[in-house]
Structure formats: structure tokens, C-alpha cells
Amino acid sequence: MKTFGHWLASPWLRSLLAALAGALPMLAFPAPSLWWFAYVALVPWILLARSAPTGKRAAYDGWFGGLGFMLAVHHWLLPSLHVFTVVLAGLLGVLWAPWGRLVRRFLAGVPSPGRGAAALVVLPSGWLMVELVRSWQGLGGPWGMLGASQWQVEPALRLASVGGVWLLSFLVVAVNVAVAVLVSVRESRVPAVAGLVATAAATSAAWIWAPRPDVDGRVRVAVVQPGIVDGVGSGERRFDREEQLTRRLAGEHPDLVVWGESSVGFDLGERPDLARRIAALSRETGADVLANVDARRSDQPGIYKSSVLVGPNGPTGERYDKMRLVPFGEYIPARSLLGWATSVGKAAGEDRRRGSEQVVMNVGHGLRVGPMVCFETAFPDMSRHLAQAGADVLLAQSSTSTWQHSWAPEQHASIAALRAAETGRPMVHATLTGVSAVYGPSGQRIGSWLSTEASTARVYDVPTAHGVTPYVRFGDWPVFGALLVLGVLGATEGARTLRLRRSAPESHVPPARTVHESAAHPGR
């Protein structure tokens, strides 16, 4: 029978173990939502990388672990992109290769207490750099950031108001490193315990020190979720269902009615009859209706996804065009090179156009809202900018109907809790087919979710708050701190290498001699 050591000696089996280890954090996200598991989920991956016989093998452990992580948190894309999902996960997994080398550099063998203590800062910093790079929209955006697994933990939400999801990711990785050291390196247990104590102290300090949002009012926001409507004529029938549900809100005195992403499949300029019907709904309910138009525009070329505000007299002129599009779902990066993706999955046949700027809308009743569309809510900078621009309420119009029976709807709904906590602004996540959710300015859930089975309209009493959170004021400071840590590491390693080269003994090779037994003089 082969021992575990023989398994680790096989490159292919070791790579498989790395991929499985990298996939474990998936269980911390919805739907399982085992938030506590995030604090130990990286330990098997870290232990594997630290045991690598060479730096090159550790890089492979990082790469395949990253592949497993990306494939696990995006597994719901498989029905749409098929094998291309694996290709993308493999390409993005490369980002973790340097992280694997860092794990071995600081934890291999029996690390000194100093090296173990440094690992508690360097390895989380390296992880943050991976999240930073893959957060670029062209690489798929920041879906599945490790800190986002803490969306339902009140102390974590308080930390998010200080340093955003970045700070949560840093601390979650630091705890994993400390646990890995505790279980594998007896000589370094003191710095590991000290790291755990420091994390607990930082959390306690944030709980006490971080300013809490000052709730100063309430608004009534209605969410209209029509549910699945497909087949021939689905655009018209979905509109009819939304109209029917919105009429039920008459007499409930909402301040705003929100429809989901792609709730209107026709340009309102070309279909004034639909604009008139929405305006009639605004008059009946006494509130503006924020629809989302997914159509080719009549006033300029191309297909846009746009949040369009309609009042009692028709479209008010307030409009937000989606800026950050879903790669392959709404456009194909480098279409001339990757256009073949349309033949293996449900990739976009035509690229949608992008908006140019974020918008804060005045929807009446003294209420200013900041709309985002679909996966734009995964980008913490977008909600931060809306809060800075004066939004009282953050809004997301979304649709995950393509992945209706996967974990995607719940994962998407959970992200809004972090955006609310980071900015100190309530957030409404309105979808076509679920999961719709509302969160208060501290990230706490308001009311119950509208599940993927629901077809209804519901009014939420949403607390509003003002003031500025540390995250809104100071931005992504944990990222800059991580950059500083890695910059100091690079400078230190460079100086160390230079010192070793200078201290290496010079070889004293006697000069070559000529036939006359005298030293050779090159060039003579």
C-alpha cells in the first residue's frame, strides 16, 4: 500500500491534492455559508505548499490550488461556459503560484520564531495582491474574495467599515497561517498564538473604536420580483407580470419602487407605450419606478443595460448605463482571439456598450440613490464612490436566472451586506428571479430574503444613516499596506542576495601561461 508520502511524491497526484485543498474555502460562502470554516479552510493548502521539496513545486502547488479555488467559487458557470470555465480557472490560478512560493519560503522546514511571525504578515499580504489583480474587471472581477465569506458575522461587518472586504481577507488568511503553524511547527507556536491574539485584539478594537452609522430616518423601498418568465414573448409577459405586481403596491406608500435587471427588454424611446404604462404605475403607487432597460438604444448605437428612472410624467431623464460588464456574459474580451467561446457555451454574441460614469439619482421624497447593475456590486470601489457622491441608499438591479438552481443567487445577495457595512449606507438588492435582499447601514439583514421561488412585490422599511465610515474616508488602505509589506520584503531579499554575492569567496585560479612560462596577456 502506498503511503501518503508516495502520493505527495507524484506530481500529478500532488497537483490533484492541491486543487482539492484550494476548493475547500467554497464551503464558507453561500449556500453552505459555513463562515467559521473560512478560518481553517486554507490550512491543508498551506501545509501542502510548505512541504514542497523545491520552490518550483511550491509554485505548482499554488497554481493548482488557485485553479481549485477559482473553479469551486465559480462552479455555477459550468452550464454556461462549459470547459471554458476550467480554462479560465487554470489561467487565473497562475496568480497563486508566487503565493505558493512565499508559503514555502517562510514556513518550510522548522521556521524560526522571526520567520513564523513574518509569515503572519507576508502571506496575507501576498493573498491580497492576488485578490487585487484578479479584481480587475478584465480578469473576471472580485467575485469570491475570501473576506466576503464573513457577510453575516457582525464583528466582521464592523471591520469592513474600517478596511473593507480587503481587511477581512487579510485577517482570515492570517488566522489560517497561524493555525497551520500551530499544527505543524512546535518551535513557532509562540508567534502563532501571538498572531491569533493580535487578530482578536484588532477585531475588539474595531468593535469599540469604529464609528457606528447614525440612523436618522427611514424610507420605504418596494422590490418587485416577477420570477421566471421564459419562452416565446417572454419580454412582453415579464413586463405584464411586473406591472401586475407593482399595482399591488398602491396604498402602501413606498418612496421608491425597484425592478430587477433587464426588467424591460425594449428601449423606452422606441416603445413609448411601455413608458406610459410605467408612468401610470408611478402615479398609482405615489413613487418613482426604477426600471432596468436591456435593449439596443434608439438615441445611439449599441446595446446597453441601463437603470432608468420613471416618474408620474414619464422618464425623468435620470439614467445610469452599466459600466462594468460581465466578461463572456455581456462581452468577450479580445473577441478576435477568444470569440470561439460562443461555440462552446452561452457567451455573448454581441458586446454590450459601457457607461462612462456613476450616477446618483434624486428620486423624490428627499431621497438620493446610487444604482449599480448586477456584478458591479462585487466591486467595493463603486459603492464607496456612490457614498462619497451623496447617495442615501445603494441599489443593485440584478438577474441570476441563468444560474437559478445554483449557489450563485445566494452568493450574489450576500455581497450587498458587505457593501452596506463598508459605506454605512443601506443597500437594496433587487432581482428578477431571486434572491432579493435588503440590508441596513451596518450590514444587518432587513426583513427576509425573496427566494428563487418567489414571484411577489414587497415593501421594506429601510433605515437610513449618514456620516462617513473609515473605509469611505481612507479607501483601500489594507491593499496599500500589503504593497508596502511586499515592497519591504523585496528590498530585504534583494539586499540579502547582494550581500551573499559580495561575501562569497573569490576563486583564485592561476593565470594561463605561455610556452615561455610567462603569464598570458590577452590581446597581446
N, C-alpha and C positions, 0 to 999 in steps of 0.2 A: 504494500500500500504506500502511495506517495505521501510524504509529509507536506505540511503547509509550506516549508522552505523550498521544496521542489516546485510547488506551484508558483512561488514568487520568482524562482529562477527562470521560468518560462516567460519570455517577453509577451507572448500573446495572452497567456492566462493572467499575467500581471496587469496587462492593459485592460482586460475584461474586469478584473477586480477594481481597478482604478475607476472605470466607468460606473460600476455599481456603487462604489463609495461616493462618487460625485453626485449620483442621483438621490442620495438619501435626504438632503435638505428639502426635497419636494414635499415631504410629508408635513413640513412645518407650515406650508401655505394651504389656503383653501383648495379643495373641500375638506381634507383631513383636519387642517388648522391645529396641528399639534405644536403650538407656538413654542412650548418648552423644549421640544426636540431640537430646535434650531441651535441651542447652546451646546449640543454634543454631536450634532449631525456631521460635522466636518472632521471629527476625531479619527475615524478609520482612514479617511483620505490623507490626513496629516501623518498618521503613523506609517502609512504605506510609503509616502514620499520621503520621510526621514530615513527609512530603511533602504532606500535605493543605493546600489553599490557605486554608482557614479552620478555626477551632476547631469549627464545626458539622460540617464534613465529617470532621474527625478523630474526632468523636464517632460519626458514622455508621460510620467505619472500625472503631472499637472495637466498636460494636454488631454489625455483620455478622461481624467476626472472632470475637466471642463466640458468635454463632449457629453458626458453623462449628465452633468448638471443642466446644461442648456437643453438637451433633449427631454429631460424629465419635466422641467418647468414649462416647456413649450410643447409637450406631447400632444396636446389637443389640436395642434396644427397638422398632424399627420393625415387626417382625412382630406385636407385641402391641398397640402403641398407634397404629400406622399414622400418619396425617397428624398426629395429636395430638402425636407426638414432635417434629415440626417446629415446631408451635405453641409447645410448651414451650421448645424451644431458642431460638426467637425471643424469647420473654418473658425468659428468663434471660440471653440475650445482651445485653440492655439494660444489665446490670450492668457491662459493659466499656466503655460509652460514656464515662464520666468518665475511665477509664484511657486511652482514645484521645486525649482532650483533653490529658491530662498528658504523653503522649508528644510531642505537637506543642509543648506549652508549653516543654519542656526540651530538645528535640532539633531543632526546626525551624531551617532556615537553617544558619548557622555558629555553633553554641553556643560560648560562652566556656568556657575550661577549668573555671571555677567552676560553670557551669550543667551541663556534662557530668558533673562529679563529683557534683553534687547528684542528677542523674538516676539514678546508680547506687544511690542510697538511696531516692529518692522513688518511682520506678517500681516496684521490687519491693514497696514498702510499699503502693502502690495495688493491686497484684495481690493481695496478701494480704487486703486489705479485700474484694475481690471473692470470694475463696475463703471468707472468714469469713461473708459474707452468704448465699452460696448453700449454705453448710454447714448452715444451719437446716433442720431436718427437713421443714418445710412446703414448702420450695423444692426438695426432692429429695435433700438430704444431700450430703456431701462426696465423692461418687464422682468420680474423675478429678482429684484435686488434683495439681498439677504435680509436687510433690515425691515423690509415690507412684511415679513412673516410675523412681525410684532404688532400688527394693526389693532388687535383687540386687548392689548396689555396696557393698562392705564399709566404705570410708571414709564413705559417705553414711549407712549404718546407725549408725555411731558418732556422727555429727552428730545423727541422730534421737534418740539417747539424751540429747542435750543440749537440743535445742529442738523436738523432734517433727518431724512432716512439714512444719510451718509454716516451720521454719528451712531445710529443704531447698528448699521452693518459693521462698523469698526468695533464696537463693543461686543457684538455677537461673535465675531471672529476671534477677538482677544480672549473671550471665555473659552472657546474651543481650543485655542492654543494652550491655555493654562491647564485645561483638563487633560489634553494629550500629554503634556509634560508630567502631570501628576501620576498618570497611569504607566508611564514608560521610563522616566528618568528620576530615580530616587534622589540623586545628588542635587537636582534642581527644583525640588519641591518647595523650597522656601520662596524663591521668586514667583513660582506659580501660584502659591497661596496668596502672596502679596498682590499679585495681579488681580486675583478674584476679589480680594478685599478692596483694592483700588476701584474696581468696576462698581462694586456695591456702594462705595463712598461717593463716586461720581453720580450714580443714579439718585442717591439720597440727597446730595447737594442740589441737583437739578430739581428734585421734587420740592425742596424747601425754597430755593432761590428763584427759579424761573417764574416770571410774572404770569399769573393766570389771566385768561381773557375776561374782560369786564363785560358781562352780559348786560345790555342796555335796552333790549327791546325784543319784539317777536314779529315774525312775518308768517303769513300763511302761503305756502307754496304747494300747488297741486301737481302731481305726477300722473301722466296719462300713459298707461302701458297696454297697448292693444293685444299683445300676444302674437302667436304665429299666424300669419296670413300669407299663404303662398298659392302657387298655381296661376292659371290664366287670369289676367286682370287684377293681380294682387295689389298693385299700386292704388287703383280706384277703391277696391274693397277695404284696404287698410285705412285709407282716408275716411271712408264711411264709418268704420268702427271707431276711429279716433274722435270723429265728430259726435257719434252717439255717446261715447263715454264722457266727453267734455261737457255735453249738455247736462249730464247728471250733477255737475258741479254748481249749477245755478242755485243760488240761495245759500251756498257755503262760504261765500265772501273770501275767495282766495285773492292774494295780492299779485300772483303770477301763476300762469298755467304753463307747464313744460312738457313738450312732446319729445320723443326719443330721436335718435339719429336716423336719418333717411325716412323720417315720418311722412314727408311729402316727396313723391317721386317725379314731380313736374315743376318746371320753372314757373313761379307765380306771375311773371311778366307775360308768359305765353298762355297761362291759364288764369285769367282774372276772375273766372267763376269760382275757383278754389280760394283765391284771396278774399273774395266777398263772403264765402262761407265761413272762413276763419274769423273775419271781422265780426260777423254775426255772433259767433261764439264768444268773442271778446265782449260784446255788448251784453249778452245773456249772463255771463259769469261776472262781469264787472272788473275783469282783469285782462291785461295783455296776454297774448299767447306766443310763446317762443317755440316756433316750429323749426324743423331742420330739413332743408331742401337739398336733395341729392339729384342733380339734373344738369343737363347742358344749359348754360346761361344764354338768355336772349340778348343781353347787352354786351357780351364779349365772348370770345371763343373758348371752348373747353368745358369740361365737366367739373363742377365744384361741389363740395359739401359745405353748406352754409347754415349758420344759425340766423334765422330771420325773425324779427320781432313784428308781430301784427297786432294793431290796436283796434279800437271800435270803428275807426275810419279806414282801415286797411293797413298795409305795410307802413311802418313808421319811418323807414329809412335806416334803422339800426340793423347792421348786418355784420356778421363775423364769418370770414371764409377760413376753413380749416387750414392750418399752416404746416403741421407735421403729419405727413401721410404714412400709412402703414406700408412698409416695404412688401412688395409682391401682392398684397391685398388691394392697394389703391394705386400703386405704380411699381414698375420694375426697374430697380437700379441698373444702370448700364444696359438698357434694353437690347442694344445691338449685340451684346455679349451674352446676356442671361435671358433673352426672350424665350428660349426653349422651355423655360419653366411653365409657360402657358400650356404646353403639351403634356405635362405630367401632373398637373393639378389645377386648382381653381385660381390661378394667378390673374392679375388684372389684364384684360385685353387691351385697355387704353388707359394711359396715365391720366389721373386727375390733376387739376391745377391747384397750386398752393395760394393761400392768402399771404398778405405781406405784413400784417401787424395784428397784435391782440387788441381787443375792444372791450371797454366797459360800457354797458348799456344802462340807460335810465329807463326803468320800466314803470314809472309812476309810483304813487304812494311814498315818494321819497326814497325808493329802493334802487340801488345800483348793483348790477350783477355782472359777473365775469364769466362768459361762456367758454367752454372747451368742448372738443368733439372727440369721442372715442378714446384711443390710447394716448391722446395728449395728456390725460390725467396722470400717466405714468411718469411724466417729466416734472420734477419738483420746481424747476425754474419758472415754468409757465404760471402755475398758481401763485408763486411768490410775486411775480411781476404784476399779476392782476390785483393782489392785495396792496402792493405799493401804489397802484394806479387808482385806488379808492373803491374797489369792489366790496360791497357789504356781504354778498353771498356768492360763492363759487358754484358754477353749474357745469355738469357734464351731460352731454347728449350722446348716448351710446347704443350700439346694437351688437350683440354677440350671437345672433340667431344661427349663424353658420356652425357654431360650436355649442348648440343649445344643451346637449346632453353630456357635456364635458365639465371639467373643473373651471373652465375659463370664465363663465359669468360670475361665479362667486369670487374668483381671484380679482376680477376687474372691479367689482363692487367694493372689495376690501381696501383697495388703494385709496379711495376717497377719504377714508378715515385718517390716513397719514397726511394727505394734503390739507385737511381741515386743521389737524393738530399743528402742523408746521406753520400755518399762516394765522391761526387764531380766528379763522372765518368759517362759518358753517358751509357745508357742501352738499349739494343735491345731485345724485347720480341717477338720471332718468334714462330708461332703456325702452326699446320696442318690445322686447320679449323676456325681460328679466336677466339678471337680478337688479332691481332698482333699490336704492338705499339713500338714506339721509343721515348726515352726521352733524353734531353740534360743533361749536368753535374749539372745543377741547378734543375733538375726535370721537366723542361718545356717540353711540348709535341713538338716533331719534326714531321712535316707533319701530315697526317690524319691516323686514325686507319684503319686497314684492317678488315672489319666487318665479321661476321659469314657467310655472303652470298658470300664473295669474293673468287675467285679462280684465283690467279694472282701472279706475281713477281714484286716487286717494289724496287727501289734503293733510299736509304735515305742518304743525306749529313749530317753526324753526326759530331757536334763539339766535339773536344777532349780537355781535360783540365788536368793540373797537380797541384801539391800542396796537402796538407793534411787538411781535414776538422777536426774540433774539435771532431766530433763523431769518425772518424777513429783513431785519436790520443788517445782519452781518453776512448772510448768504452761506455759501458752501465752504465755510472755514475748515471743516474737517478734511475736505479734499486738499486744501492748500497746506494744512498741517501734514498730511500724508506725503505730499510732494516734497515738503521740507525734509521730512524724515528720510525719504529715499534719496534726496539730493545729498544730505549729510553722509548717508551710507555710501553713496557712490564716491564722494570725495575721500572718505576714510579708506575705502578699499583701494582707490587709485593711489593714495599716498603710501599705503601699506605695500602695494606691489612695487612701487618705485623704490621704497626703502629696501625691499628684499633684493632687488636687482643691484642696487648700489653696494649692498653688503656681501654679495656673492663673491667668493674668492676668484681672483683673476687667474687664468691659466697661463703658466709660464712655459710656452713652447719655444725651444731654441730655434733661432733663425736658420733658414736653409743656407747651405754653404756651397760655394762654387768648387770647381775642380781644383782651384788653388788654395782650398781650405780657408777662404775668407767669406765673411757674411755676404749674402746676395744683396744687391742693391737694385730693387725693382726699377725698371725704366732706364737702367744704365746699360 
